[in-house]
Amino acid sequence: MAPRMLLSMPLHAITEVYGEAGLRDRFALELESFDSDERKTLTEALELASALHADDRRVREPYVNHLLRVAIRIIRYYQVRDVDVLVAALLHDAAEDHPAELGGVDPGGSHTEMTEAALAELARRFNPRVAELVRSVTNPEYDPERDRNEQYRTHVAEKLERDPWARVIKISDFTDNGVGVIHTTLDKAYRSAGKYRPLVPTLRELVGRPDTPLSTQAKEHILDQLDLAEERFAAILDG
């Protein structure tokens, strides 16, 4: 495929037409403007994410596709070149989905112990800031007696209130899930819309804050994407 064409394609279009290989090629093209040490670090992060999520899938696609889209979106559309943020974007689900494997601990241990071991390993492999960014976007152990989606939304709002850079990662993650909600099965789309739709106003407010470390252009792009996600959630839930 021609690089110029690949750079001009929406990320979900690359996914539909070229799959994981296309997203990896697009990521490599985005990395060309980084220096050699930065490329090495980001490549290592992608390799680790690929190994941890090797057997994971999101309905019709390898899970790594989601991680690639989240990171590419931050580089291309949010205009962010902070390597720690991009490493954390690639590994944003690692401590949540594979804590024992990442942390090298007994999978029968407590949720807290496994999560802390995983975050410690990210701090060792990369740096403490990467680990803290991943911590901010890692879901806690939920109380089975309370509504899971409500707990998720409360957690996201509280964490993003305190960590502006974590907002950048979570917003890209949310956009991938929200705008991409039409690229899944009807049952999954309905569950996702119910989970994510109530968060849209919160994310809009957070994006608009002066301490959110993005340009005006990037914020406007994100707000447009949140509008599109909300339209799609409404179409699914309201018929």
C-alpha positions as CSV (number, residue, x, y, z in Angstrom):
1,M,0.0,0.0,0.0
2,A,1.2,3.5,-0.7
3,P,2.4,5.3,2.5
4,R,0.7,8.6,1.4
5,M,-2.6,6.8,1.1
6,L,-2.2,5.0,4.4
7,L,-1.5,8.3,6.2
8,S,-4.7,9.8,4.8
9,M,-7.0,7.0,5.8
10,P,-9.2,7.0,9.0
11,L,-7.9,4.5,11.5
12,H,-11.0,2.3,11.4
13,A,-10.8,2.3,7.6
14,I,-7.3,1.0,7.8
15,T,-8.5,-1.7,10.2
16,E,-11.3,-2.8,7.9
17,V,-9.2,-2.9,4.8
18,Y,-5.7,-3.8,5.9
19,G,-6.1,-5.1,9.5
20,E,-3.3,-5.4,12.0
21,A,-0.6,-5.2,9.4
22,G,-2.0,-1.9,8.1
23,L,-2.1,-0.4,11.5
24,R,1.4,-1.5,12.3
25,D,2.6,0.1,9.0
26,R,0.7,3.3,9.9
27,F,2.3,3.3,13.4
28,A,5.8,2.9,11.8
29,L,5.1,5.8,9.5
30,E,4.1,8.0,12.5
31,L,7.4,7.0,14.3
32,E,9.6,8.2,11.4
33,S,9.5,11.8,12.8
34,F,10.8,10.6,16.2
35,D,14.5,10.2,17.0
36,S,16.1,6.8,17.2
37,D,16.0,6.5,21.0
38,E,12.3,7.5,21.0
39,R,11.5,5.0,18.3
40,K,13.3,2.2,20.2
41,T,11.3,2.9,23.3
42,L,8.0,3.0,21.5
43,T,8.8,-0.2,19.6
44,E,9.7,-1.9,22.8
45,A,6.3,-0.8,24.3
46,L,4.5,-2.1,21.3
47,E,6.3,-5.5,21.5
48,L,5.5,-5.8,25.1
49,A,1.8,-4.9,24.5
50,S,1.7,-7.4,21.6
51,A,3.1,-10.2,23.7
52,L,0.8,-9.6,26.7
53,H,-2.4,-9.3,24.5
54,A,-1.3,-11.9,21.9
55,D,-4.4,-14.2,22.6
56,D,-6.8,-11.3,23.2
57,R,-9.5,-10.3,20.7
58,R,-12.1,-7.6,20.4
59,V,-14.9,-9.4,18.7
60,R,-13.6,-9.5,15.1
61,E,-10.0,-8.2,15.5
62,P,-6.8,-8.8,17.5
63,Y,-6.8,-6.6,20.6
64,V,-3.5,-5.0,19.6
65,N,-5.4,-3.1,16.9
66,H,-7.2,-1.1,19.6
67,L,-3.9,-0.3,21.3
68,L,-2.4,0.8,18.0
69,R,-5.3,3.1,17.1
70,V,-5.3,4.7,20.6
71,A,-1.6,5.5,20.2
72,I,-1.7,6.6,16.6
73,R,-4.7,8.9,17.3
74,I,-2.7,10.6,20.1
75,I,0.2,11.2,17.8
76,R,-1.6,12.3,14.6
77,Y,-4.8,14.0,15.8
78,Y,-3.9,15.2,19.2
79,Q,-0.4,16.3,18.1
80,V,1.3,14.8,21.2
81,R,4.9,13.7,21.0
82,D,5.4,12.9,24.7
83,V,7.0,9.4,24.6
84,D,5.9,8.5,28.2
85,V,2.3,9.2,27.2
86,L,2.5,7.2,24.0
87,V,4.1,4.2,25.9
88,A,1.3,4.4,28.5
89,A,-1.2,4.5,25.6
90,L,0.1,1.3,24.1
91,L,0.1,-0.4,27.5
92,H,-3.0,1.2,29.0
93,D,-4.8,-2.1,29.4
94,A,-1.7,-4.2,30.4
95,A,-2.0,-3.9,34.2
96,E,-5.7,-4.4,34.1
97,D,-5.9,-7.3,31.7
98,H,-2.6,-9.2,32.4
99,P,-1.3,-8.1,35.8
100,A,0.2,-11.4,36.9
101,E,1.9,-12.0,33.5
102,L,3.3,-8.5,33.4
103,G,4.3,-8.4,37.1
104,G,5.7,-12.0,37.1
105,V,3.6,-13.0,40.1
106,D,1.2,-15.8,41.1
107,P,-2.1,-15.3,39.2
108,G,-3.8,-16.5,42.3
109,G,-2.8,-13.5,44.3
110,S,-5.0,-10.6,45.3
111,H,-6.1,-8.1,42.7
112,T,-4.2,-5.3,44.4
113,E,-1.0,-7.3,44.7
114,M,-1.0,-8.3,41.1
115,T,-1.8,-4.8,39.9
116,E,1.0,-3.2,42.0
117,A,3.5,-5.8,40.7
118,A,2.5,-5.0,37.1
119,L,2.8,-1.3,37.7
120,A,6.2,-1.8,39.3
121,E,7.4,-3.7,36.3
122,L,6.3,-0.9,34.0
123,A,8.2,1.6,36.2
124,R,11.3,-0.7,35.9
125,R,11.1,-1.2,32.2
126,F,10.2,2.3,31.3
127,N,9.9,4.8,34.2
128,P,7.7,5.7,37.1
129,R,5.7,8.3,35.1
130,V,4.6,5.6,32.6
131,A,3.5,3.4,35.5
132,E,1.5,6.2,37.1
133,L,-0.2,7.1,33.8
134,V,-1.2,3.5,33.4
135,R,-2.4,3.4,37.0
136,S,-4.7,6.4,36.3
137,V,-6.5,4.6,33.4
138,T,-6.6,1.1,35.1
139,N,-10.0,0.1,36.5
140,P,-10.1,-0.9,40.1
141,E,-11.6,-4.1,41.5
142,Y,-15.3,-3.5,41.5
143,D,-17.7,-4.0,44.3
144,P,-20.0,-6.9,43.2
145,E,-22.9,-5.3,45.2
146,R,-22.9,-2.1,43.2
147,D,-23.6,-1.3,39.5
148,R,-20.4,-2.0,37.6
149,N,-20.9,0.7,34.9
150,E,-21.6,3.3,37.5
151,Q,-18.4,2.4,39.4
152,Y,-16.5,2.6,36.1
153,R,-17.8,6.1,35.4
154,T,-17.1,7.3,38.9
155,H,-13.5,5.9,38.7
156,V,-12.8,7.6,35.4
157,A,-14.1,11.0,36.5
158,E,-12.1,10.9,39.7
159,K,-8.8,9.8,38.1
160,L,-9.0,12.2,35.2
161,E,-9.9,15.1,37.5
162,R,-6.4,14.7,39.0
163,D,-4.3,13.7,36.0
164,P,-4.5,15.9,32.9
165,W,-2.2,13.7,30.8
166,A,-4.2,10.6,31.7
167,R,-7.2,12.4,30.2
168,V,-5.4,12.3,26.8
169,I,-5.0,8.6,26.9
170,K,-8.5,7.9,28.2
171,I,-10.1,10.2,25.7
172,S,-8.4,8.4,22.8
173,D,-9.4,5.1,24.3
174,F,-13.0,6.3,24.7
175,T,-13.0,7.7,21.2
176,D,-11.9,4.4,19.8
177,N,-14.7,2.6,21.7
178,G,-17.3,5.3,21.0
179,V,-16.8,6.2,17.4
180,G,-15.9,2.6,16.7
181,V,-19.1,1.3,18.3
182,I,-20.5,0.6,14.9
183,H,-17.7,-1.8,14.1
184,T,-18.9,-4.5,16.4
185,T,-21.8,-6.9,17.0
186,L,-25.2,-5.5,18.0
187,D,-25.1,-7.0,21.5
188,K,-21.6,-5.5,22.2
189,A,-22.7,-2.2,20.7
190,Y,-25.7,-2.0,23.0
191,R,-23.7,-2.8,26.1
192,S,-20.9,-0.3,25.1
193,A,-23.4,2.5,24.4
194,G,-25.1,2.0,27.8
195,K,-21.7,2.0,29.5
196,Y,-20.1,5.0,27.7
197,R,-22.9,7.4,26.8
198,P,-23.3,8.9,30.3
199,L,-19.6,9.7,30.3
200,V,-19.7,12.0,27.3
201,P,-20.7,15.2,29.2
202,T,-17.9,14.6,31.7
203,L,-15.3,14.1,29.0
204,R,-16.5,17.2,27.1
205,E,-16.0,19.3,30.3
206,L,-12.5,17.8,31.0
207,V,-11.3,18.3,27.4
208,G,-12.2,22.0,27.6
209,R,-10.3,22.7,30.7
210,P,-7.2,24.9,30.5
211,D,-5.0,22.3,32.1
212,T,-5.8,19.7,29.6
213,P,-2.4,19.7,27.7
214,L,-3.7,19.8,24.1
215,S,-3.9,22.5,21.5
216,T,-7.2,24.2,20.6
217,Q,-7.2,22.4,17.3
218,A,-6.8,19.0,19.0
219,K,-9.6,19.8,21.5
220,E,-11.9,20.8,18.7
221,H,-11.2,17.5,16.9
222,I,-11.9,15.6,20.1
223,L,-15.2,17.4,20.7
224,D,-16.3,16.6,17.2
225,Q,-15.5,13.0,17.8
226,L,-17.4,13.0,21.1
227,D,-20.4,14.4,19.3
228,L,-20.2,11.6,16.7
229,A,-19.9,9.0,19.5
230,E,-22.9,10.4,21.2
231,E,-24.9,10.3,18.0
232,R,-24.0,6.6,17.5
233,F,-24.8,5.8,21.2
234,A,-28.2,7.5,20.8
235,A,-28.9,5.6,17.5
236,I,-28.2,2.3,19.3
237,L,-30.0,2.9,22.5
238,D,-32.9,5.1,21.3
239,G,-33.5,3.3,18.0
